[in-house]
Amino acid sequence: MRIVVALSGTVCLALIGLGADLARGSEGQIGNGSTVVFTAPKSTVNLNDPKVIRAGGRIFAQTCAYCHGYQGTGGRGPRLKGRKGLTTDYLYVTISNGRVIGAQSMPPWKYSFSPHKIWELVAYVRSLAAKHNAPSQ
C-alpha cells in the first residue's frame, strides 16, 4: 500500500511538471510562441567565485553527472558544456522545479537542496556552458 501511494505521488508530480512544460514548450515558449520569463530569487552567492563554482561541481558530480555526463558532456540528459541560452534564472528554476519533456524527466532538487546549494549548482553549470566543446577530429 505504501509503495502504491508513493508511486501515485511521483506520477502526480511528473504529470504536473509535464503540464507546465507542455504549456511553455522546450525552449521556454508558450504554445502560441510567447516567451515565458523564468524568475529566480536573488542569488545568495557570487556566481563567479571559484570556491562557489567548485562547490557546485562537487554537487554536480554526485547528483547530476549520471544524466548530464562528466563535466556536462551529455548522456541521458542534455549536454550542458558549451550550451548557449542557459540564463541564470532558467537554470535556477529548472534545477529547483525539475523538468519533464516527453520521456525525459529531471527531478525537482528543491526538496533535496537548499537555495544556497542550488545557486552553487547554477554557478557550476554556468561555468560549463561558458566552455567550448573540443572540435571533432
Sequence and secondary structure as in RCSB ss.txt:
>XXXX:A:sequence
MRIVVALSGTVCLALIGLGADLARGSEGQIGNGSTVVFTAPKSTVNLNDPKVIRAGGRIFAQTCAYCHGYQGTGG
RGPRLKGRKGLTTDYLYVTISNGRVIGAQSMPPWKYSFSPHKIWELVAYVRSLAAKHNAPSQ
>XXXX:A:secstr
 HHHHHHHHHHHHHHHHHHHHHHHTTTTB TTS B        SS TT HHHHHHHHHHHHHHTHHHH GGG  S
SS   TT S   HHHHHHHHHH EEETTEEE   TTTS HHHHHHHHHHHHHHHTS      
